[in-house]
Every structure is written in structure tokens, then in C-alpha cells.
Amino acid sequence: MAKTLAEIEKIVRYYTGNRKLVLAVDPGLNFFNSMYRGIARAVPWPEFRVLVRDDNIKTVSGTNVYDWLGRDIIDGGASDTTTSSAEPFWFEIDGGSSTDSAFPLTVDGGSSFDNTTVFSDVVAVEVGDSSATDAAYNLMISPPSEAEWGKTASDDDGVPVYYVRFSQGGTNKMELRPAPDYNNATIQVTGYEEPENIVYESDTTSFTSDLGDDILARILSANYYFGKSNVNRGMFHLQQATEDLRIIFGRELVPSELTMNIIANG
């Protein structure tokens, strides 16, 4: 079951032996969210796989430009204000609990997030081959080259084969070629979404397995030790995180360097 930020903070305090460590305020909170996103992107967690449709985005015969379904972090859809992983992420206070500090922490209240999906990886873009409710979905692909894309500019309308994404006035769009020759068919996108930032101590991660939260705690603890120049203890926690990931995803999806890359790219 997903753990709260406060619960993960307790685990990291245990792993590091530092009862003054605080993740619930910056810079700790920024780094927490950076590592959380990094773990979510590193391997194909089923918790983050989504299929997105929008009832307001349907094919229009002869029209090939549509709004993109969701935002993608590669195109700047998600703001990133995280601190560099080269800096110590932890914040220490005098006392045993972050809730005892003088900082105005919000323990209750829940989260208010933009519900627009932010994709960290898109695996399929499909369009219905008609407006029928039982229409088959056709997988569209990115064109293999700009030359091939250019050749399709004058194709007769039909069932779209290719799609290309672009930005227009700050709005993410997609162009389909050939343009559909039918109306009201659904366009859908399957991919892995970026997890929403944790904001409050009572917010939970989206992991359905306790191991997911344990892996996050291990990676946070590893970075703590690296910041203290204790490389041996840092590598111990990275190795534990690697083994836990392999329990879930198998050795072939989790190379030895994966957890170090999560920290390095955070």
C-alpha cells in the first residue's frame, strides 16, 4: 500500500540514522519529487501506465491537426524546479520531528493538481477507423524520416498512418497523415505518466507495492550518504534498491547502473 511522505521520511531517518532529517520542506521536498519521478521513469511501472482519450477530440473529415492528448515532459509540459542532485538534499532541524519545527508545514489538506496527463513516455497513438462504437483502432507511427513525412503531404484522405507532434502558440498539437476521411472517431494515447508532485506530508505515492516506497527510501538514503562522502553506505543502499527493483521487474530490465543513473539524472 502506498506510503505517505511522512512515512517515507521516517524510513529514510532510520536508514540514515538521522532523526533530524526533513523531506517535507525544500530543498528536501524538491529532491524527493525529483527522485520519485526518476524511479517512475526508469522502469515500466503498471501504476503509471495510462490510456488517455478526450471526448472533445474526435476526427473531423479532411482535418489533420488536433490538440495533443496530455502534456509531455520532453516538450516542456511539466515544470521542473528541482535542486541539483550534486547538492545535499536534506534539511535538518533541532528536534525529532519535522512537524515540531517552526516552519509552516501543512500536514492535512490533500493535494490540488492539474489533472492533465504528463507523459514521460508515449508507447502508442491510435485512431479509430470509423465513428462506429465498435470501430477498430489503428496504430499510428512516427514517420521514419522527414523525407517520408513530406511525401505524405498530398496523400488522399483516408485512415491516418503517421502522426507528428509539434507546438503551436504554446499548445501541443499533433498532425495526422493522411487526414481522416470520416468524422467522430476517437483518438487515444497510451503511455507512462509522470507522477504528480508530492506536496503535503499526508500525500501518498502512487506505488501499489510497498517495495516501490522502499526503493524510493533507499535511493534517498544513498544520496544522503554520498553527500556525507560515505560512498560505501551509499552504494549499499543503491544495491538494495537495485535488488528490490529486480524482484519486481526482473534482472533484464534493471541493469546494475540503473539506480545510480536515477540519482545522476535527478
Secondary structure, DSSP 8 states (H G I E B T S, - for coil): ---BHHHHHHHHHHHHT-TTEE-SSTTHHHHHHHHHHHHHHHTT-GGGEEEEEEEEEE--TT--EEE-SSEEGGGT-S------TTS---EE-SSS-GGGSSS----SS------S-EEEEEEEEEEESSSSTT--EEEEB--SSHHHHHHGGG--SBS--EEEEEEETTEEEEEEES-BSSSS-EEEEEEEE------STT-B-S-SSHHHHHHHHHHHHHHHHHHTT-HHHHHHHHHHHHHHHHHHH-GGG--TTHHHHHHHT-
